[in-house]
Amino acid sequence: MGLSEKKKKHRYGPNPQGSRWFQDKTKKGQKMLEKMGWKEGSGLGANEDGIKEHISVKFKSDRIGIGADKRSSENWLENTFAYSELLASLNKKMESGAIASGTDDAVEKSLQAGTTETEDAITESTKAESGRLYHRKKFLRNKTVSKYQAADLCCILGEKLAVATKQDQIKAPPASDMMPPYRSESDDYL
């Protein structure tokens, strides 16, 4: 198949493996299950109440998406209302949390008075932060590894945090017990 050939869409049926695969008795998985005591026709699991048929591909004739069903696709308007209600409830929780904590009284007063001073400050800060150089600055700031703390680097690299404990210092063998470099362990066994 070359790059210049016409692309074709393939549609697979409900059983793309076919009956030849199902009737094949030399499958490695089936052999392993039979060694463990499974018999054909019984279900999987300790109580043998699991699935009894092989896993097959389910044929999907519509294009509404994976995991979607016709009921949810026909009621798309109801789904958008539910999503809007969810966002509104989250906004109410955020507003009530900020007012209850009593933080930024000046900001609350300016919001209640309807002043445009905060709007002017926001537009000035977005002008300064919206340029090409600021965009590059963000990437460079995130890439500089020298600013990371040792604990963060260990988490990223999947290493243990090197913390010396008293037990580790006690377990270290003295220098006299160590083998000389010219002698190997194989000499002890031969």
Beta strands, then each sheet from edge to edge (+ up, - down):
end
